[in-house]
Amino acid sequence: MFTFKGVRYKDILCIDDLQIADEGITCLIGKSGGGKTTLLKILNKLLSPTDGGVFYRGKSLDEIDSVDHRKAVMMLRQKPHMFSGTVKDNLLFATSLHGIDVTDEVLQEALDSVQLKAALSQDAKSLSGGEAQRLALARIMLLKPECILLDEPSSALDDDTEQFIIEKIVEHAKTNKIVLVMVTHSKQVARSYGDYVYEVTNGRIAEVKLDE
């Protein structure tokens, strides 16, 4: 799905060659500050390499419209952005961009699926960090992108909620044959869910086998 060739980003990343599979779950592990989130942002076209090239399905990201790319490759961040307005407005913003018509019943089902006890009419800005993360997850689950990028949500969530988010998004990805690229600090999470596992250390990347 993604290919890196001679990629450099400032003094943060140095990846000569990397291929991310177009199936299954790829986990990126490593200590904080190693470059994992930077790599994820490059995949989402939030950052551009200082040198080298990144290709999506064989086409340079430089040649792909950023909006179109983010419809195909969606990112669930540690601290997701909440748009002004209600919970419903936030859900409809996502579906309207993708040309999907949904009823209030479908929106409520999306909230129920992520166990978010909030009314559709509630101000989205009033949600806690964990509730906002669940709303962002519901937004993604209403859609079916080609790839989901998950940046570990631990900064905003307790352990139980983080585990819930991971399990729900893994289930959604597998059910809908969506590629998932997941940043995690936990080797146990990578061992449990990862089909491919890479360790990012000081900006360099290497595939690892955690079952050995």
Disulfide bonds with the S-S distance in Angstrom:
none
